[in-house]
Amino acid sequence: MAEAVVNAEQAKQAKMKQVAKQAPKGPETEDVAPEKMSIIKERTPEEKAKAHKEGIIKTIVSGILGILAGFISFNQYGAGEDRIWYALLTITIVITYYAQKLIYPGLKISTKEFKFKDWFYVEFIVVDFFLVTWTLLLN
């Protein structure tokens, strides 16, 4: 019986060491003892499905905004030869950023949970679709 308790304790310590090795290292985690580190919670299938659905919606919305921006730029400025191209790009990014902040809550996607990576992703999609659409219309 005592051996089983000792083996269980050793297994627990080995598990904690393994978790400590896999945990990200940084200034906030270096001084934390392995016993106090919490195990990363895995998402449930429902949470994974919801995140996947939201990712698809974010991609579609930002793609549509980019296409609309491409058509609007073509109709307003044509080839844009008399305009500074990066100014148009910056204006497009700013307008679509605020448009998405208004659109996503209506689609039940919380923009308060967005991090820099999320905003960078959706704006990258907008810029890609904007430039591709405008280029195709120019040719």
C-alpha positions as CSV (number, residue, x, y, z in Angstrom):
1,M,0.0,0.0,0.0
2,A,2.8,2.4,0.9
3,E,4.5,1.6,-2.4
4,A,1.4,2.5,-4.3
5,V,1.2,5.9,-2.6
6,V,4.9,6.5,-3.3
7,N,4.4,5.6,-7.0
8,A,1.4,7.8,-7.3
9,E,3.3,10.7,-5.8
10,Q,6.2,10.1,-8.2
11,A,3.9,10.0,-11.1
12,K,2.3,13.2,-10.0
13,Q,5.7,14.9,-9.7
14,A,6.7,13.6,-13.1
15,K,3.5,15.0,-14.6
16,M,4.1,18.4,-13.0
17,K,7.7,18.5,-14.4
18,Q,6.4,17.6,-17.9
19,V,3.8,20.4,-17.6
20,A,6.5,22.8,-16.5
21,K,8.7,21.9,-19.5
22,Q,5.8,22.5,-21.9
23,A,4.7,25.8,-20.3
24,P,5.8,29.0,-22.1
25,K,8.8,30.6,-20.5
26,G,8.7,34.3,-19.9
27,P,9.2,36.8,-17.1
28,E,5.8,36.0,-15.6
29,T,6.3,32.2,-15.5
30,E,10.0,31.7,-14.7
31,D,9.7,32.1,-10.9
32,V,6.5,30.0,-10.6
33,A,7.0,26.6,-9.0
34,P,5.8,23.6,-11.2
35,E,3.3,22.6,-8.4
36,K,1.6,25.9,-8.7
37,M,1.3,25.9,-12.5
38,S,-2.2,25.1,-13.8
39,I,-2.7,22.7,-16.6
40,I,-4.0,24.4,-19.8
41,K,-7.7,23.8,-20.2
42,E,-8.6,22.2,-23.5
43,R,-11.7,23.5,-25.3
44,T,-14.8,21.5,-25.6
45,P,-16.1,20.4,-29.0
46,E,-18.8,23.1,-28.8
47,E,-16.3,25.8,-28.1
48,K,-14.1,24.6,-31.0
49,A,-17.1,24.6,-33.4
50,K,-18.1,28.1,-32.3
51,A,-14.6,29.4,-32.8
52,H,-14.5,27.8,-36.2
53,K,-17.8,29.3,-37.2
54,E,-16.7,32.8,-36.0
55,G,-13.4,32.4,-37.9
56,I,-15.3,31.7,-41.1
57,I,-17.7,34.7,-40.5
58,K,-14.7,37.0,-39.8
59,T,-13.1,35.9,-43.1
60,I,-16.2,36.4,-45.1
61,V,-17.0,39.8,-43.7
62,S,-13.5,41.1,-44.1
63,G,-13.3,39.7,-47.7
64,I,-16.6,41.4,-48.6
65,L,-15.4,44.7,-47.2
66,G,-12.2,44.4,-49.2
67,I,-14.0,43.7,-52.4
68,L,-16.4,46.7,-51.7
69,A,-13.4,48.9,-51.0
70,G,-11.8,47.8,-54.3
71,F,-14.9,48.7,-56.3
72,I,-15.4,52.0,-54.5
73,S,-11.7,53.0,-55.2
74,F,-12.0,52.0,-58.8
75,N,-15.2,54.0,-59.3
76,Q,-13.9,57.1,-57.4
77,Y,-10.3,57.2,-58.5
78,G,-9.9,54.9,-61.5
79,A,-6.2,54.1,-61.8
80,G,-5.4,56.4,-58.9
81,E,-2.6,58.0,-60.9
82,D,-3.2,61.4,-59.3
83,R,-3.5,60.0,-55.7
84,I,-1.0,58.7,-53.2
85,W,-1.6,55.0,-53.2
86,Y,-0.6,54.4,-49.6
87,A,-3.0,57.1,-48.5
88,L,-5.9,55.3,-50.1
89,L,-4.6,52.1,-48.4
90,T,-4.5,53.7,-45.0
91,I,-7.9,55.3,-45.4
92,T,-9.3,51.9,-46.4
93,I,-7.7,50.2,-43.4
94,V,-9.1,52.8,-41.0
95,I,-12.6,52.8,-42.4
96,T,-12.9,49.0,-42.5
97,Y,-11.5,48.7,-39.0
98,Y,-14.3,50.9,-37.6
99,A,-16.9,49.2,-39.9
100,Q,-15.9,45.8,-38.6
101,K,-16.2,47.1,-35.0
102,L,-19.8,47.9,-35.8
103,I,-20.6,44.8,-37.9
104,Y,-19.3,42.0,-35.7
105,P,-21.5,42.8,-32.6
106,G,-24.5,42.5,-34.9
107,L,-23.3,39.0,-35.9
108,K,-22.9,38.1,-32.2
109,I,-19.1,38.2,-32.4
110,S,-17.5,40.1,-29.4
111,T,-14.9,42.5,-30.6
112,K,-13.8,43.0,-26.9
113,E,-12.2,39.5,-27.1
114,F,-10.2,40.5,-30.2
115,K,-6.4,40.7,-29.7
116,F,-3.9,42.3,-32.0
117,K,-3.5,39.1,-33.9
118,D,-7.2,38.9,-34.7
119,W,-7.4,42.5,-35.9
120,F,-4.2,42.1,-37.9
121,Y,-5.8,39.0,-39.5
122,V,-9.0,40.6,-40.6
123,E,-7.3,43.8,-41.8
124,F,-4.8,41.7,-43.8
125,I,-7.7,39.9,-45.5
126,V,-9.4,43.3,-46.2
127,V,-6.2,44.7,-47.7
128,D,-5.6,41.6,-49.8
129,F,-9.1,41.6,-51.3
130,F,-9.0,45.4,-51.8
131,L,-5.7,45.3,-53.8
132,V,-6.7,42.2,-55.8
133,T,-10.1,43.6,-56.7
134,W,-8.7,47.0,-57.6
135,T,-6.0,45.4,-59.7
136,L,-8.4,43.2,-61.5
137,L,-10.7,46.1,-62.3
138,L,-7.7,48.1,-63.6
139,N,-6.7,45.4,-66.1
